[in-house]
Amino acid sequence: MITEENFKTPWSKLSAREFDSWHSMCSYLGAFPPTLANYLIRYFSNENDIVMDPFSGRGTTALEARILNRQTIATDLNPIALALSHAKNNNLTQEEIFERIDFLERKYDYALYQPEAIAQSDDIHLIFHPRTLAQLCYLRRKLLKSTTPVDRYLVGITLGILHGGERADGTSGYASIDMPNTFSMSAEYVRRFVQTKQLNRFYRDVFSLLKEKTVRLYKKHNLLKQTGIVLKADVKKLSQKEELTAFKNQVSLILTSPPYLGIVNYAKQNWIRSWFMDEDPTTVSAELDDDLNLDEWIEFSKSFILETKEYLKPNGVAIFVIGDVAKSKTSMIPLAREFCLMVKENQIFKNVWCINDVINDYDKTTRIWGDSKGTATATDRIVILSDINPFTDNQRDESVEELDYDYIIECTKFFIGS
């Protein structure tokens, strides 16, 4: 008998390292792995179907859907998320990228950008060597306003190499002092960290780092046939987005992970990347819905479900990856349960299912925040919503491992009732 203790989801049997290397372009807090996206896209959609992610993040859903020959729509409000989604939404060759990096390097003049580097805040000077900082200032000016695919790609990989740890031999694939790459430590923490560890800023040639990163990203990457749609959009007003009007009632699968209850402040915990994007983290944070209490989050959830459902086909499926939230070491908010009950009470979808998913290689906050471990848990809930039964009415590829529907029913009953 399959129980919650021994049930192993099909995607948990896969290794993220076997998937397209572009997924590792840049770390991103709260991202789910390509293994999950790959399986659910294959299970609940077919080739040429439209797959939507209204909280695109680092673009995992959209990239994996394109690899699987689906059409894609990715939206977000966070400038960093949009930059990463744009960066992965192209069909560039490695030669095109190297040609652009070489051109930028030839045109670079340290003397012209030294004053701009000097003018940056003390917090930024703590992190980068002056010569490295001048190169970053130059790239900000040359890349951020460009809409060419190659420049959007370069913005994405620059965010990926902006800060991170040194190798054992002292070399680094990152432009910064030795520090975590998943999130930006607060400026005050960086200051204490530098003093305690007696860290030195070493010159890192950004042009070389971009080439090295590109080589790594192309080890397991094949050119894709099509690009998708990437747009800045407020999910609470998604149905009003004129560029998406033609896609109402056309989407086969929505696959996304909404922000949790104040677990990740995507702007403030990415303040170094926000600096490169020339964005104020406080202003960006005010736009995002990542610092809500439970009642506010439920209202927010109701709003975005109603908005996104307008794009879903009558037989479409919406999947939301939602984690539990710990109030204390002994008390937990089952956020997905509240989400499911809200959907049922408001009769937004006819059917609601929930699957437990034990995390193994996610970029979750519990894996990186030593001083707040336990705020998020090692279990996510996969909430599946539809007006049909997509488990029995499903023309999926026969190569896709079938989910145990009896277990899913039992899991759902146990978690949210009948």
Disulfide bonds with the S-S distance in Angstrom:
none
